[in-house]
Amino acid sequence: MKKHVLFIQGGGGEEDYTADAKLVTSLREVLGETYVVHYPFLPEEPEPDFGRKKQIDKELSLLNGSIILVGHSLGASMLLKYLSESQLHKKMAGLFLISTPFWSGDEEWKQGLKLNQNFADKLPENLPVFLYHSQDDEVVPFTNLEFYTQNLPQAIVRKLPKGGHQLNNDLSIVAKDILSL
């Protein structure tokens, strides 16, 4: 039986989708034929969270069995928001978050992206969480990882010295962790 991985892109435009497609290709190559990596295009919608919670819910409804979630950048933060604020009807096998931004500030556009203060307490019980962040990330500051490390002490944290925001388009470290589940 094939295992399902749902990859949620960073950003919302076609350019972001194309950039993250390289990450998905890398993941597929290492995981092999036992895994099906789903990579839906998620356009920005005029909602406070760009429509991400609704889009993630729709994509999850199409999958059966235990699901592995992988998110990059905005997609990673939206997976945390979805899992901590939604009623789950599916079993999640693992959560893999890459270059995850921590949204703060009073700007109106950020309000729908922010996590609730007790978000970590609302995540599914016993869900394996993995965090990946490059020290030379030019988009999401490496210091954002500290927030998640403090709030998710059970997470396995992979601090990478190099790789930039896209981890050099190489998700072999993520694939190895998925294979270890």
ZADO-1210 file (C-alpha; in nm, 4 decimals, padded with zeros to 6 digits):
<atoms>
<atom x="00.0000" y="00.0000" z="00.0000" code="MET" pos="1"/>
<atom x="00.1334" y="00.3422" z="-00.0974" code="LYS" pos="2"/>
<atom x="00.1947" y="00.6069" z="00.1668" code="LYS" pos="3"/>
<atom x="00.0652" y="00.9583" z="00.1071" code="HIS" pos="4"/>
<atom x="00.2677" y="01.2766" z="00.1492" code="VAL" pos="5"/>
<atom x="00.0959" y="01.6132" z="00.1125" code="LEU" pos="6"/>
<atom x="00.3403" y="01.8934" z="00.0294" code="PHE" pos="7"/>
<atom x="00.2131" y="02.2481" z="00.0923" code="ILE" pos="8"/>
<atom x="00.3999" y="02.5131" z="-00.1049" code="GLN" pos="9"/>
<atom x="00.5457" y="02.8372" z="00.0183" code="GLY" pos="10"/>
<atom x="00.3984" y="03.1623" z="-00.1101" code="GLY" pos="11"/>
<atom x="00.0970" y="03.1597" z="-00.3335" code="GLY" pos="12"/>
<atom x="00.1924" y="03.2511" z="-00.6840" code="GLY" pos="13"/>
<atom x="00.2928" y="03.0469" z="-00.9852" code="GLU" pos="14"/>
<atom x="00.6557" y="03.1489" z="-00.9289" code="GLU" pos="15"/>
<atom x="00.6535" y="03.0074" z="-00.5731" code="ASP" pos="16"/>
<atom x="00.4853" y="02.6887" z="-00.6933" code="TYR" pos="17"/>
<atom x="00.7485" y="02.6419" z="-00.9647" code="THR" pos="18"/>
<atom x="01.0329" y="02.7055" z="-00.7176" code="ALA" pos="19"/>
<atom x="00.8958" y="02.4514" z="-00.4682" code="ASP" pos="20"/>
<atom x="00.8388" y="02.1949" z="-00.7448" code="ALA" pos="21"/>
<atom x="01.2152" y="02.1356" z="-00.7317" code="LYS" pos="22"/>
<atom x="01.1817" y="02.0454" z="-00.3623" code="LEU" pos="23"/>
<atom x="00.8994" y="01.8054" z="-00.4454" code="VAL" pos="24"/>
<atom x="01.1054" y="01.6420" z="-00.7209" code="THR" pos="25"/>
<atom x="01.3914" y="01.5871" z="-00.4775" code="SER" pos="26"/>
<atom x="01.1554" y="01.4377" z="-00.2197" code="LEU" pos="27"/>
<atom x="00.9964" y="01.2029" z="-00.4746" code="ARG" pos="28"/>
<atom x="01.3348" y="01.0818" z="-00.5971" code="GLU" pos="29"/>
<atom x="01.4546" y="00.9819" z="-00.2503" code="VAL" pos="30"/>
<atom x="01.1248" y="00.8424" z="-00.1200" code="LEU" pos="31"/>
<atom x="01.0707" y="00.6195" z="-00.4215" code="GLY" pos="32"/>
<atom x="00.7599" y="00.4433" z="-00.5467" code="GLU" pos="33"/>
<atom x="00.6259" y="00.3429" z="-00.2046" code="THR" pos="34"/>
<atom x="00.5239" y="00.7055" z="-00.1469" code="TYR" pos="35"/>
<atom x="00.2884" y="00.9269" z="-00.3444" code="VAL" pos="36"/>
<atom x="00.3783" y="01.2936" z="-00.3012" code="VAL" pos="37"/>
<atom x="00.0775" y="01.5159" z="-00.3678" code="HIS" pos="38"/>
<atom x="00.1641" y="01.8701" z="-00.4694" code="TYR" pos="39"/>
<atom x="-00.1450" y="02.0824" z="-00.5339" code="PRO" pos="40"/>
<atom x="-00.1199" y="02.4393" z="-00.6585" code="PHE" pos="41"/>
<atom x="-00.2632" y="02.6669" z="-00.3879" code="LEU" pos="42"/>
<atom x="-00.3309" y="03.0178" z="-00.5181" code="PRO" pos="43"/>
<atom x="-00.3673" y="03.3105" z="-00.2827" code="GLU" pos="44"/>
<atom x="-00.7301" y="03.3846" z="-00.2075" code="GLU" pos="45"/>
<atom x="-00.8716" y="03.7074" z="-00.0624" code="PRO" pos="46"/>
<atom x="-00.9066" y="03.5639" z="00.2881" code="GLU" pos="47"/>
<atom x="-00.7040" y="03.6487" z="00.5986" code="PRO" pos="48"/>
<atom x="-00.4972" y="03.3284" z="00.5641" code="ASP" pos="49"/>
<atom x="-00.4881" y="03.3444" z="00.1804" code="PHE" pos="50"/>
<atom x="-00.7408" y="03.0581" z="00.1861" code="GLY" pos="51"/>
<atom x="-00.4813" y="02.8089" z="00.3082" code="ARG" pos="52"/>
<atom x="-00.6818" y="02.6409" z="00.5875" code="LYS" pos="53"/>
<atom x="-00.9704" y="02.5728" z="00.3498" code="LYS" pos="54"/>
<atom x="-00.7326" y="02.4547" z="00.0762" code="GLN" pos="55"/>
<atom x="-00.5424" y="02.2206" z="00.3113" code="ILE" pos="56"/>
<atom x="-00.8708" y="02.0771" z="00.4371" code="ASP" pos="57"/>
<atom x="-00.9853" y="02.0097" z="00.0806" code="LYS" pos="58"/>
<atom x="-00.6586" y="01.8382" z="-00.0139" code="GLU" pos="59"/>
<atom x="-00.6614" y="01.6208" z="00.2999" code="LEU" pos="60"/>
<atom x="-01.0190" y="01.5122" z="00.2271" code="SER" pos="61"/>
<atom x="-00.8961" y="01.3561" z="-00.0985" code="LEU" pos="62"/>
<atom x="-00.6430" y="01.1286" z="00.0764" code="LEU" pos="63"/>
<atom x="-00.6895" y="00.8025" z="00.2632" code="ASN" pos="64"/>
<atom x="-00.4860" y="00.6372" z="00.5347" code="GLY" pos="65"/>
<atom x="-00.2210" y="00.7923" z="00.7505" code="SER" pos="66"/>
<atom x="-00.0862" y="01.1119" z="00.5929" code="ILE" pos="67"/>
<atom x="00.2570" y="01.2709" z="00.6108" code="ILE" pos="68"/>
<atom x="00.2506" y="01.6504" z="00.5930" code="LEU" pos="69"/>
<atom x="00.5390" y="01.8549" z="00.4540" code="VAL" pos="70"/>
<atom x="00.5307" y="02.2326" z="00.4319" code="GLY" pos="71"/>
<atom x="00.7749" y="02.4903" z="00.3063" code="HIS" pos="72"/>
<atom x="00.7846" y="02.8503" z="00.4285" code="SER" pos="73"/>
<atom x="00.4292" y="02.9933" z="00.4264" code="LEU" pos="74"/>
<atom x="00.3020" y="02.6396" z="00.3684" code="GLY" pos="75"/>
<atom x="00.4787" y="02.5183" z="00.6834" code="ALA" pos="76"/>
<atom x="00.3292" y="02.7925" z="00.8981" code="SER" pos="77"/>
<atom x="-00.0155" y="02.7273" z="00.7497" code="MET" pos="78"/>
<atom x="00.0090" y="02.3549" z="00.8301" code="LEU" pos="79"/>
<atom x="00.0735" y="02.4495" z="01.1942" code="LEU" pos="80"/>
<atom x="-00.2211" y="02.6875" z="01.1874" code="LYS" pos="81"/>
<atom x="-00.4472" y="02.4281" z="01.0270" code="TYR" pos="82"/>
<atom x="-00.3491" y="02.1466" z="01.2650" code="LEU" pos="83"/>
<atom x="-00.3864" y="02.3654" z="01.5740" code="SER" pos="84"/>
<atom x="-00.7210" y="02.5212" z="01.4767" code="GLU" pos="85"/>
<atom x="-00.9103" y="02.2500" z="01.2872" code="SER" pos="86"/>
<atom x="-01.1043" y="01.9385" z="01.3735" code="GLN" pos="87"/>
<atom x="-00.9023" y="01.6545" z="01.2247" code="LEU" pos="88"/>
<atom x="-01.0732" y="01.3548" z="01.0707" code="HIS" pos="89"/>
<atom x="-00.7589" y="01.1896" z="00.9377" code="LYS" pos="90"/>
<atom x="-00.4553" y="01.0360" z="01.1033" code="LYS" pos="91"/>
<atom x="-00.1329" y="01.2284" z="01.0549" code="MET" pos="92"/>
<atom x="00.1861" y="01.0209" z="01.0554" code="ALA" pos="93"/>
<atom x="00.4304" y="01.3118" z="01.0724" code="GLY" pos="94"/>
<atom x="00.4770" y="01.6844" z="01.0264" code="LEU" pos="95"/>
<atom x="00.7847" y="01.8141" z="00.8443" code="PHE" pos="96"/>
<atom x="00.8317" y="02.1925" z="00.8453" code="LEU" pos="97"/>
<atom x="01.0935" y="02.3638" z="00.6292" code="ILE" pos="98"/>
<atom x="01.2029" y="02.7287" z="00.6670" code="SER" pos="99"/>
<atom x="00.8983" y="02.8149" z="00.8759" code="THR" pos="100"/>
<atom x="00.8242" y="03.1844" z="00.9297" code="PRO" pos="101"/>
<atom x="00.7001" y="03.3104" z="01.2640" code="PHE" pos="102"/>
<atom x="00.4354" y="03.5738" z="01.1962" code="TRP" pos="103"/>
<atom x="00.4308" y="03.8691" z="01.4351" code="SER" pos="104"/>
<atom x="00.3483" y="04.2367" z="01.4174" code="GLY" pos="105"/>
<atom x="00.0330" y="04.4413" z="01.3877" code="ASP" pos="106"/>
<atom x="00.0065" y="04.4654" z="01.0097" code="GLU" pos="107"/>
<atom x="-00.3460" y="04.3734" z="00.9035" code="GLU" pos="108"/>
<atom x="-00.2302" y="04.1268" z="00.6363" code="TRP" pos="109"/>
<atom x="-00.0439" y="03.9179" z="00.8983" code="LYS" pos="110"/>
<atom x="-00.3382" y="03.8693" z="01.1343" code="GLN" pos="111"/>
<atom x="-00.4789" y="03.5662" z="00.9512" code="GLY" pos="112"/>
<atom x="-00.1365" y="03.4020" z="00.9432" code="LEU" pos="113"/>
<atom x="-00.0538" y="03.4271" z="01.3129" code="LYS" pos="114"/>
<atom x="-00.0699" y="03.1221" z="01.5364" code="LEU" pos="115"/>
<atom x="-00.2770" y="03.1234" z="01.8522" code="ASN" pos="116"/>
<atom x="-00.0720" y="03.1555" z="02.1688" code="GLN" pos="117"/>
<atom x="-00.1408" y="02.7945" z="02.2717" code="ASN" pos="118"/>
<atom x="-00.1022" y="02.6446" z="01.9233" code="PHE" pos="119"/>
<atom x="00.1402" y="02.3734" z="02.0381" code="ALA" pos="120"/>
<atom x="-00.1132" y="02.2362" z="02.2883" code="ASP" pos="121"/>
<atom x="-00.3694" y="02.1966" z="02.0098" code="LYS" pos="122"/>
<atom x="-00.1570" y="01.9841" z="01.7765" code="LEU" pos="123"/>
<atom x="-00.2508" y="01.6164" z="01.7414" code="PRO" pos="124"/>
<atom x="-00.1179" y="01.4098" z="02.0304" code="GLU" pos="125"/>
<atom x="00.1980" y="01.2063" z="01.9600" code="ASN" pos="126"/>
<atom x="00.2471" y="01.3677" z="01.6192" code="LEU" pos="127"/>
<atom x="00.6159" y="01.3496" z="01.5211" code="PRO" pos="128"/>
<atom x="00.7330" y="01.7008" z="01.4312" code="VAL" pos="129"/>
<atom x="01.0528" y="01.7792" z="01.2409" code="PHE" pos="130"/>
<atom x="01.1915" y="02.1308" z="01.1857" code="LEU" pos="131"/>
<atom x="01.4475" y="02.2236" z="00.9185" code="TYR" pos="132"/>
<atom x="01.6101" y="02.5627" z="00.8737" code="HIS" pos="133"/>
<atom x="01.9292" y="02.6813" z="00.7065" code="SER" pos="134"/>
<atom x="02.1443" y="02.9324" z="00.8865" code="GLN" pos="135"/>
<atom x="02.1916" y="03.1177" z="00.5569" code="ASP" pos="136"/>
<atom x="01.8184" y="03.1441" z="00.4778" code="ASP" pos="137"/>
<atom x="01.7810" y="03.4762" z="00.2971" code="GLU" pos="138"/>
<atom x="01.3985" y="03.4870" z="00.3181" code="VAL" pos="139"/>
<atom x="01.2980" y="03.3609" z="00.6639" code="VAL" pos="140"/>
<atom x="01.5495" y="03.4587" z="00.9327" code="PRO" pos="141"/>
<atom x="01.7159" y="03.1651" z="01.1077" code="PHE" pos="142"/>
<atom x="01.6083" y="03.3232" z="01.4388" code="THR" pos="143"/>
<atom x="01.2483" y="03.2222" z="01.3579" code="ASN" pos="144"/>
<atom x="01.3520" y="02.8635" z="01.4291" code="LEU" pos="145"/>
<atom x="01.4121" y="02.9557" z="01.7944" code="GLU" pos="146"/>
<atom x="01.0415" y="03.0367" z="01.8440" code="PHE" pos="147"/>
<atom x="00.9421" y="02.6927" z="01.7184" code="TYR" pos="148"/>
<atom x="01.2174" y="02.5170" z="01.9112" code="THR" pos="149"/>
<atom x="01.0896" y="02.6752" z="02.2337" code="GLN" pos="150"/>
<atom x="00.7223" y="02.6046" z="02.1626" code="ASN" pos="151"/>
<atom x="00.7678" y="02.2555" z="02.0205" code="LEU" pos="152"/>
<atom x="01.0235" y="02.0976" z="02.2548" code="PRO" pos="153"/>
<atom x="00.9299" y="01.7495" z="02.1305" code="GLN" pos="154"/>
<atom x="01.0341" y="01.8394" z="01.7744" code="ALA" pos="155"/>
<atom x="01.3427" y="01.7011" z="01.6096" code="ILE" pos="156"/>
<atom x="01.5352" y="02.0062" z="01.4914" code="VAL" pos="157"/>
<atom x="01.7722" y="02.0050" z="01.1952" code="ARG" pos="158"/>
<atom x="01.9836" y="02.3218" z="01.1904" code="LYS" pos="159"/>
<atom x="02.1563" y="02.3292" z="00.8555" code="LEU" pos="160"/>
<atom x="02.4691" y="02.5422" z="00.8049" code="PRO" pos="161"/>
<atom x="02.3962" y="02.6057" z="00.4346" code="LYS" pos="162"/>
<atom x="02.1186" y="02.5641" z="00.1851" code="GLY" pos="163"/>
<atom x="01.9352" y="02.8947" z="00.1795" code="GLY" pos="164"/>
<atom x="01.5596" y="02.9203" z="00.1825" code="HIS" pos="165"/>
<atom x="01.5196" y="02.6320" z="-00.0633" code="GLN" pos="166"/>
<atom x="01.7736" y="02.3985" z="00.1077" code="LEU" pos="167"/>
<atom x="01.9622" y="02.3909" z="-00.2230" code="ASN" pos="168"/>
<atom x="01.6540" y="02.2158" z="-00.3682" code="ASN" pos="169"/>
<atom x="01.7646" y="01.9004" z="-00.1888" code="ASP" pos="170"/>
<atom x="01.5182" y="01.7405" z="00.0520" code="LEU" pos="171"/>
<atom x="01.7151" y="01.4198" z="00.1018" code="SER" pos="172"/>
<atom x="01.7442" y="01.4988" z="00.4761" code="ILE" pos="173"/>
<atom x="01.3650" y="01.5365" z="00.4969" code="VAL" pos="174"/>
<atom x="01.3103" y="01.2158" z="00.2971" code="ALA" pos="175"/>
<atom x="01.5429" y="01.0214" z="00.5287" code="LYS" pos="176"/>
<atom x="01.3426" y="01.1416" z="00.8285" code="ASP" pos="177"/>
<atom x="01.0168" y="01.0432" z="00.6574" code="ILE" pos="178"/>
<atom x="01.1584" y="00.6988" z="00.5837" code="LEU" pos="179"/>
<atom x="01.2511" y="00.6643" z="00.9526" code="SER" pos="180"/>
<atom x="00.8863" y="00.6835" z="01.0662" code="LEU" pos="181"/>
</atoms>
